[in-house]
Amino acid sequence: MTATLYAITFDCVDASRLARFWSGVLERAVDPGATGDFATIGLEDDAASRPHWMFIRVPESKELKNRVHVDLIAADLDAEVGRVVRLGASRRADLEEAGNRWITLVDPEGNEFDIVAEQG
């Protein structure tokens, strides 16, 4: 049997608040029972909805650049970045390399993620 991706887990200061942000980004509901200590998106859904998203409160705050980050893709990069910024993300950098374009953002707790322009 091969391992498959189950969940993307974020350590955070406020699990419920960060889950609400990512819920808006992903347009998926936060699962019932979310607290400041633990919150999830899609954990109660079937396996086809994976990866699930989990948010777990930890006592320390984020201090350095992520070693792993999430990449999302959008048909209309500028519109999607605008929507995500309105949800609470901050724009960090606009990048282009080898014909690929993406924008690096940070979520409300400083976790970097990219939105990549879909190539049509």
Order of alpha helices (4+ residues) and beta strands (2+ residues): beta-alpha-beta-beta-beta-alpha-beta-beta-beta
